[in-house]
Amino acid sequence: MRRLLTALALWSLAITGHAEGTLIKVPTRDGVTTTLFWEPVPDAKATVFLFPGGAGGFGRVESGKPMGQNFLVRSEHHFTSHGFNVAIFGRPSDSQDLDYADRIGGAHMADVRKVLEFVKHKADVPVWMIGTSRGTVSAAAAAIHMPGEMAGVVLTSSVVSYKKPGAVPSQDLDRIQVPVLVLHHARDACPVCQPHEVPGILRGLKSAPVKKAIMVSGGSNPTGNVCEALHWHGFIGMEQEAVDLIAAWIRMPAN
């Protein structure tokens, strides 16, 4: 019976292409752990290191899947279907809200560095950092403060308003020396993520070997707050298309 169950499990893995993800608590500072959702795939060519927006986190993990509604979280299975390991950065045990200012602070960078080290130990493949909304503050800051530790960066629904601490264009973007993709929705109505301010990001990326902005307009049925995940801001109704664009660019970055 044990052999049969093992055979069935291996058969299931072969059919689905990947195992279920797991919730991990990574020690990141003295007395502090940071949650991580980790889902590897067989023969992965890269790992996507995801920074959700809002207060951070990925919701409950049920049956090996994160339940949060954030664009990157609910699109997790699209990333694995492209053959990428998925690492979703959660929240540290000493905070329940990763605000704008927190995401450019020393404690957050220390947590990100330790989780990144853990992820790279789990899989020796290139790591691409992807942030959405407030998560773009984290992704940009990490790329600035951790040169040489990642293959590239993808910024989606970027925070561009200088009214917010850590707004992407206000950071030292000229220190980023890896490829950067900026993906934004043309109908994003969030006041701190206005599409017309997105070009400011590319102007700041003076040292990036490759940089590209893609403005999309697809999707359907936006609901709720314009700054929340189920509106245009969260690429509602076009999750697959958005991830396809990201995956294609990761495989072959080009201006």
C-alpha positions in Angstrom: 0.0 0.0 0.0 2.8 2.4 0.9 4.5 1.8 -2.5 1.1 2.3 -4.2 0.6 5.7 -2.4 4.1 6.8 -3.3 3.6 5.8 -6.9 0.3 7.8 -7.0 1.9 10.8 -5.5 4.7 10.8 -8.1 2.2 10.3 -10.8 0.2 13.3 -9.5 3.3 15.4 -9.4 4.1 14.5 -13.0 0.6 15.4 -14.2 0.3 18.7 -12.3 3.9 19.7 -13.0 4.6 20.9 -9.4 4.0 20.1 -5.8 1.9 22.2 -3.4 3.5 25.2 -1.7 4.4 25.5 1.9 4.3 28.2 4.6 7.8 28.8 6.1 8.9 31.1 8.9 12.4 32.4 8.1 14.5 33.8 11.0 15.5 37.3 9.7 16.4 39.4 12.8 17.0 38.8 16.5 13.8 37.3 17.7 12.0 38.0 14.5 10.8 35.6 11.8 9.3 36.5 8.4 6.7 34.4 6.6 7.4 33.0 3.2 5.2 31.1 0.8 7.4 28.7 -1.2 6.3 26.6 -4.1 9.1 25.0 -6.2 8.6 23.4 -9.7 10.6 20.7 -11.3 13.6 21.9 -13.4 12.8 25.5 -12.8 14.8 28.0 -14.8 14.2 30.9 -12.4 12.5 31.9 -9.1 10.1 34.8 -8.9 10.3 36.6 -5.6 7.0 38.3 -5.1 6.2 41.4 -3.0 2.4 41.9 -2.6 1.0 45.3 -2.1 -1.1 46.8 0.7 0.0 45.8 4.2 1.9 42.8 2.7 1.3 39.2 3.3 -0.4 36.5 1.2 -3.4 35.4 3.3 -4.0 31.9 4.7 -2.4 28.9 3.0 -5.0 26.2 2.3 -4.3 23.0 0.5 -0.9 24.3 -0.4 -2.1 27.6 -2.0 -2.1 31.2 -0.7 -5.6 32.6 -0.4 -4.9 36.4 -0.6 -6.6 38.4 -3.4 -3.6 40.5 -4.3 -2.7 40.4 -8.0 0.6 38.6 -7.5 -0.8 36.2 -4.9 -3.9 35.1 -6.8 -1.7 34.8 -10.0 0.7 32.4 -8.2 -0.4 29.4 -10.3 0.2 31.3 -13.5 3.9 31.8 -12.6 4.4 28.1 -11.7 2.7 27.1 -15.0 5.5 29.0 -16.7 8.1 26.9 -14.9 9.1 29.4 -12.2 9.6 28.7 -8.6 7.4 31.0 -6.6 8.5 32.8 -3.4 6.0 35.2 -1.8 7.4 37.5 0.8 5.1 37.8 3.8 5.3 39.9 6.9 7.7 39.9 9.9 6.5 38.7 13.2 7.0 42.1 14.8 4.6 44.0 12.4 1.2 43.5 10.8 1.5 46.3 8.3 4.3 47.0 5.8 3.5 50.7 5.1 5.4 52.8 2.6 8.1 54.1 4.9 8.6 50.6 6.4 9.4 49.2 2.9 12.5 51.4 2.6 13.7 51.0 6.2 16.6 49.0 7.5 14.5 46.4 9.2 12.6 45.5 6.1 15.8 45.4 4.0 17.3 43.0 6.6 14.3 40.8 6.4 14.3 40.8 2.6 18.0 39.9 2.5 17.6 36.9 4.8 14.6 35.6 3.0 16.3 36.1 -0.3 19.3 34.1 1.0 17.0 31.3 2.1 15.3 31.2 -1.2 18.6 31.1 -3.1 19.7 28.2 -0.9 16.5 26.3 -1.7 17.0 26.7 -5.5 20.2 27.6 -7.3 18.6 29.5 -10.1 18.3 33.2 -11.1 15.9 35.2 -8.9 13.6 37.9 -10.3 12.0 40.3 -7.9 8.5 41.3 -8.7 6.5 43.9 -6.8 3.0 45.2 -7.2 1.6 48.5 -5.9 3.2 49.1 -2.5 5.3 46.1 -3.2 7.1 48.0 -5.9 8.6 50.2 -3.2 10.1 47.0 -1.7 11.3 45.6 -5.0 13.0 48.8 -6.0 14.7 49.3 -2.6 15.9 45.7 -2.6 17.4 46.1 -6.1 19.2 49.3 -4.9 20.5 47.9 -1.7 21.4 44.4 -2.8 23.3 44.7 -6.0 24.3 41.5 -7.6 21.8 39.4 -5.7 19.1 39.2 -8.3 18.8 38.8 -12.1 16.2 41.5 -12.6 13.2 43.4 -11.4 9.6 43.7 -12.5 7.4 46.6 -11.2 3.6 46.3 -11.6 1.1 49.1 -10.7 4.0 51.1 -9.4 3.7 53.7 -6.7 4.8 56.9 -8.5 3.4 59.7 -6.3 6.1 61.6 -4.5 3.6 62.2 -1.7 4.4 58.6 -0.5 7.7 57.7 1.2 9.6 55.4 -1.1 7.7 56.2 -4.2 9.6 54.4 -6.9 10.7 57.5 -8.9 12.0 59.1 -5.7 14.4 56.3 -4.9 18.0 56.1 -6.2 17.0 54.2 -9.3 20.3 55.0 -11.0 21.9 52.5 -8.7 19.9 49.6 -10.2 22.1 47.7 -12.6 19.8 44.8 -13.7 17.0 44.6 -16.3 13.8 46.3 -15.2 10.3 45.8 -16.6 7.6 48.3 -15.7 4.0 46.9 -16.2 1.1 49.3 -15.7 -2.6 49.4 -16.5 -3.7 52.4 -18.6 -6.9 52.7 -16.5 -5.3 52.5 -13.1 -7.1 55.2 -11.2 -5.3 54.9 -7.9 -4.1 58.4 -7.0 -0.6 57.3 -6.1 -0.2 55.1 -9.2 -1.2 57.4 -12.0 -0.2 56.1 -15.4 1.0 59.4 -16.8 3.8 59.5 -14.1 5.2 56.0 -15.0 7.7 57.4 -17.5 9.5 59.0 -14.5 10.6 55.5 -13.5 12.4 54.8 -16.8 14.1 58.2 -16.7 15.6 57.3 -13.4 16.9 53.9 -14.5 20.1 55.3 -15.9 22.3 52.3 -15.2 19.8 49.5 -16.0 21.2 47.5 -19.0 17.7 46.9 -20.2 14.5 48.7 -19.3 11.0 48.6 -20.7 7.5 50.0 -19.9 4.4 48.1 -21.0 1.1 49.9 -20.7 -1.9 47.4 -20.9 -5.6 48.1 -21.2 -7.3 44.7 -21.0 -9.3 43.0 -18.3 -12.9 43.1 -17.2 -15.3 43.7 -14.3 -13.4 45.9 -11.9 -15.0 46.2 -8.5 -14.3 48.0 -5.2 -11.7 50.6 -4.3 -9.6 51.8 -7.3 -6.5 51.2 -5.3 -7.4 47.6 -4.4 -6.6 44.3 -6.0 -9.9 43.7 -7.8 -9.8 46.9 -9.8 -7.8 47.8 -12.9 -5.0 48.5 -10.4 -4.8 44.8 -9.9 -5.1 43.7 -13.5 -8.5 42.2 -12.9 -9.7 39.9 -15.6 -6.3 39.8 -17.3 -4.1 38.0 -14.8 -3.0 35.3 -17.3 -2.2 37.9 -19.9 -0.2 40.0 -17.4 1.8 37.1 -16.2 2.4 35.9 -19.8 3.9 39.3 -20.6 6.1 39.2 -17.4 7.3 35.6 -18.1 8.1 36.3 -21.8 10.2 39.3 -20.7 12.0 37.4 -18.0 13.0 34.8 -20.5 14.3 37.5 -23.0 14.6 41.0 -21.6 14.6 43.6 -24.3 14.0 47.4 -24.6 
